[in-house]
Amino acid sequence: MNDFEPTIIAFVCNWCTYTAADLAGTSRLSYPPNVRLVRVMCTGMVDPQYVLKALLEGADGVLVSGCHPGDCHYINGNFKARRRIKLLKALLPQFGFAPQRLRLTWIGASDGIEFARVMQELVEQVRELGPSEAKMKMVI
């Protein structure tokens, strides 16, 4: 299990977290290449079906990250995301996934260092969980 490298799908807000990812890159900060960014205009538009589809198709973990509450460019999108993620975490065990495979964070546009730290932390957390249950079923 030591050579397991998780695949993380990250739905990131265009205005904050994606900009922080860009800042991390231009600042030459290193973070794991395991994370695949999906830029969305707002975390409020991340439908729970997107998260479930990512997990069911073999992602080992999913991150939803956007503007800090109160700073949303679409007024209340991050509040919608917070409610959806809370409910989705409660439902994940019914689909056979540990709730720890889903994470919600708030990373501002100027937080390139925070972005790199969160990515490293998330990859390590998912690595400890092991391969996704869906991925294990696909191998069989």
Secondary structure, DSSP 8 states (H G I E B T S, - for coil): -TT----EEEEEETTTHHHHHHHHHHTT----TTEEEEEES-GGG--HHHHHHHHHTT-SEEEEEES-TT--TTSSHHHHHHHHHHHHHHHGGGGT--GGGEEEEE--TT-HHHHHHHHHHHHHHHHHH-S-HHHHHHH-
